Amino acid sequence: MFDFLEGYDVLGAFWMTVKLTVLSAVGSLVWGTLLASMRVSPVPLMRGFGTAYVNLVRNTPLTVIILFCSAGLADQFGVTLGSEDFKVQGFRLAVLGLVAYTAAFVCEALRSGINTVPLGQAEAARAIGLSFSQTLRLIVLPQAFRAVIGPLANVLIALTKNTTVAAAIGVAEAAYLMKSMIENEAQTLLVGAVFAFGFVVLTLPTGLILGWLGKRLAVKR
Amino acid sequence: MTDVSVAKEDVAATGDLVVLKSVNKHFGALHVLQDIDLTIARGEVVVVIGPSGSGKSTLCRTINRLETIDSGTITIDGRPLPQEGKELARLRADVGMVFQSFNLFAHKTVLENVMLGQVKVRKTDKKQAEEKARALLDRVGVASQADKYPAQLSGGQQQRVAIARALAMGPKVMLFDEPTSALDPEMINEVLEVMQQLARDGMTMIVVTHEMGFARSAANRVVFMADGRIVEQAAPDQFFSNPRSDRAKDFLSKILHH
């Protein structure tokens, strides 16, 4: 029944999806945290930048951002991201686009988490002489993160599925392979089912594990 | 307010530690602090009382600049309060603050709460910081709770931890912003006892409170505020037995006789 899979590297394609997801997740977590810090910072210029970035990027379709990375950054401006190899370059550009896009959502999830931390926590931190960045790093963000593990799981699941957009610039991940299989094989419905199942295998545990973690790590007040 | 110097005579005065000069602050249209002049000597215990909305909490919070002021000057140990930044952080480390709602760091254990400032601000090494933290927790009577999280403690225990956290910084002066107002009645005394001990040990304290018993027994001076002004200040005996202003008489009659 699954003869049509022969000759295709399905696992390899999903491995590419996993690599895209993990790298983009780490990158967007870091960049999103920085953006959230800017949005709550006392410096108006930083707040302005954070707000403008989030509103611009989250309202732009991911496909446009990824294509911009490829056609704009790479082809127009010659940004090679340290590789002449077309495949490696495409992968890095895709990660860049995914990070830029997902970070906006991480930032907003985190900012809602910051709002759950009572003002008194930051006041107490400042009262013992911690600086603004120490207060954010040691007191506010750790509590904010624990409050938004659930919403961040949503972002991570969306990111996993969004990696399929990288197919648009030729990154050989799962959706890219699926497209060529659908063109070449008769069992299109089954091909679709196999890939759908593959994504569920990736995302379902993510949601369950992070949901459990979120409950475990919740800050008791 | 000529009695200020009279009230201060029984204090071991070694100079003024906290000085507020014609301090004004507005919250929008509300003039919460109106020309406040207040001097607190080293080692003095000053209790600030007054009706709700009189500005006493705001006054307390301006002293470590958790609230900014519109005009006037505040100096601590001879140095004016700096603008927001490193300088201010350093000054805040020297001014202990205890809040009405405790504000212990919810994601850290009791011990970590008391160690954090020492390690991150004072750059004390961890072992020394832990020793000091345990000693302070012992002093306020919650040594056995060191490894618990704040939410697992009673309100009275949390507030005593908060006092230990402030003391760990080795502050020159301690500010208490209604430290017992959020506590169940049976827990108030355990906190007041710690504060009384602190006062006996010679700590300079500014205490905003509704606990008249504490004011009588521990304060060197009572400052009575109403409508954003300091209406009257005197030694506790004098103030409670013979208040001079009508506003204070009215306030005391409402809280003392029932």
Interface residues (C-beta under 8 A of the other chain):
Chain A: P42 P118 G120 Q121 E123 A124 A125 R126 A127 I128 G129 L130 S131 Q134 L138 I139 P142 Q143 R146 V219 K220 R221
Chain B: N64 L66 E84 K86 A89 R90 L91 R92 A93 D94 V95 G96 M97 F99 S101 N103 L104 F105 A106 H107 L116 G117 K120 V121 Y149 A151 Q152 A162 R165 A166 M169
